[in-house]
Amino acid sequence: MTKSLLLVLLLAPSALVSFSQTNSQTQNECRITGGFGFAGATKNTKSVGQDVWVQLDYKLSETISIATEFENMTYKQPGYYETLPVDPNEIKVVDNNFSLLLKYHFPWNSKLKVAVASGWTYMTRQNDYYMYEIDGASQNWFRNVTSFSDYRIPFLLEVEYPISKKINIQARAKYNLNPQNGDTYSSGIGLSLKL
């Protein structure tokens, strides 16, 4: 599985580049976008947190582009142990998402531009909570940070509006699918700069 995924990742950009070269109406464009918003998980979210992202997008044709993205999400979940005498009893979660996206830009004759994207995300998560031990008649607890990583399937919707020749304002919503470890979502606003 890992070898086939690596092979697809290595061959996909060259296939897309060769496709774009055969298209006579290719309009190559490179953009960097950054922004902030809010993030959470679909299961066991105590409170939503912040979302910060940076995306580098390369337009291969009028409707197709590829992008790489880094996204940092923070939110809180309820604590594991209901009787733990700490306040607030919550888990602090930090997700770092590294995404490779294939985007489709709808060819509308309007200043408002809409794009959808999907692809592959590698996520690393850190949970900050307490380790709780009962030893005979005594109880002990101490802070413990655990981490793990997994893969997700991102679904992204972006809406952009130009405010100058090089700068667009962007609104977006993203859903990261992972049935095993729980789905996450984020949305926010940002600025996109043409390089």
Backbone hydrogen bonds, N-H to C=O, Kabsch-Sander energy under -0.5 kcal/mol:
donor,donor_aa,acceptor,acceptor_aa,energy
5,L,1,M,-2.1
6,L,2,T,-2.3
7,L,3,K,-2.3
8,V,4,S,-2.2
9,L,5,L,-2.4
10,L,6,L,-2.1
11,L,7,L,-2.2
12,A,8,V,-2.6
14,S,10,L,-0.6
15,A,11,L,-2.2
16,L,12,A,-2.4
17,V,13,P,-2.3
18,S,14,S,-2.3
19,F,15,A,-2.0
20,S,16,L,-2.3
21,Q,17,V,-1.8
22,T,18,S,-1.1
23,N,19,F,-0.8
24,S,22,T,-0.6
26,T,23,N,-1.1
29,E,59,K,-0.9
31,R,57,D,-2.8
32,I,193,L,-2.3
33,T,55,Q,-2.8
34,G,191,L,-2.0
35,G,53,W,-1.9
36,F,189,I,-2.0
37,G,51,D,-2.1
38,F,187,S,-2.2
39,A,49,G,-1.7
40,G,185,Y,-2.1
42,T,183,D,-2.3
46,K,44,N,-0.6
46,K,76,K,-2.8
47,S,76,K,-1.6
49,G,39,A,-2.7
51,D,37,G,-1.6
52,V,72,N,-2.2
53,W,35,G,-1.9
54,V,70,F,-2.4
55,Q,33,T,-3.1
56,L,68,T,-2.8
57,D,31,R,-3.0
57,D,55,Q,-0.5
58,Y,66,I,-3.1
59,K,29,E,-3.6
59,K,57,D,-0.5
60,L,58,Y,-0.6
60,L,64,I,-1.8
61,S,64,I,-2.0
65,S,103,K,-1.8
66,I,58,Y,-2.2
67,A,101,L,-2.3
68,T,56,L,-2.2
69,E,99,S,-2.1
70,F,54,V,-2.6
71,E,97,N,-2.4
72,N,52,V,-3.1
73,M,71,E,-0.5
73,M,95,D,-3.1
74,T,50,Q,-2.3
75,Y,93,V,-1.8
76,K,47,S,-2.4
77,Q,91,I,-2.3
79,G,89,N,-1.8
82,E,80,Y,-0.7
84,L,81,Y,-1.1
86,V,84,L,-2.1
90,E,88,P,-1.4
91,I,77,Q,-3.2
92,K,90,E,-0.5
92,K,128,D,-2.2
93,V,75,Y,-2.8
93,V,91,I,-0.6
94,V,126,Q,-2.3
95,D,73,M,-3.0
96,N,124,T,-2.7
97,N,71,E,-3.2
97,N,95,D,-0.5
98,F,122,Y,-2.5
99,S,69,E,-2.7
99,S,97,N,-0.5
100,L,120,W,-2.6
101,L,67,A,-3.1
102,L,118,S,-2.8
103,K,65,S,-3.2
103,K,101,L,-0.5
104,Y,116,V,-3.1
105,H,63,T,-3.0
106,F,104,Y,-0.6
106,F,114,V,-2.4
108,W,106,F,-2.0
110,S,108,W,-1.6
113,K,111,K,-0.6
113,K,160,E,-2.8
115,A,158,E,-2.5
116,V,104,Y,-2.2
117,A,156,L,-2.2
118,S,102,L,-1.6
119,G,154,P,-0.8
120,W,100,L,-2.2
121,T,152,R,-2.2
122,Y,98,F,-2.7
123,M,121,T,-0.6
123,M,150,D,-3.0
124,T,96,N,-2.2
125,R,148,F,-3.2
126,Q,94,V,-2.3
127,N,146,T,-2.8
128,D,92,K,-2.7
129,Y,127,N,-0.7
129,Y,144,N,-2.6
131,M,142,F,-3.4
133,E,140,N,-3.3
135,D,138,S,-2.6
136,G,134,I,-0.5
137,A,135,D,-0.6
138,S,135,D,-1.9
140,N,133,E,-2.9
142,F,131,M,-1.7
144,N,129,Y,-4.0
146,T,127,N,-2.3
146,T,144,N,-0.5
148,F,125,R,-1.8
150,D,123,M,-2.0
152,R,121,T,-2.6
153,I,177,L,-1.9
155,F,175,Y,-2.2
156,L,117,A,-2.7
157,L,173,A,-2.5
158,E,115,A,-2.9
159,V,171,A,-2.8
160,E,113,K,-3.1
161,Y,169,I,-2.4
163,I,167,I,-2.6
164,S,167,I,-1.6
168,N,192,S,-2.6
169,I,161,Y,-2.9
170,Q,190,G,-2.9
171,A,159,V,-2.7
172,R,188,G,-2.3
173,A,157,L,-2.1
174,K,186,S,-3.2
175,Y,155,F,-2.5
176,N,184,T,-2.9
177,L,153,I,-2.8
177,L,175,Y,-0.7
182,G,178,N,-1.3
184,T,176,N,-1.8
185,Y,40,G,-2.5
186,S,174,K,-2.4
187,S,38,F,-2.0
188,G,172,R,-1.9
189,I,36,F,-2.0
190,G,170,Q,-2.5
191,L,34,G,-2.2
192,S,168,N,-3.0
193,L,32,I,-3.0
194,K,166,K,-2.5
195,L,30,C,-2.9
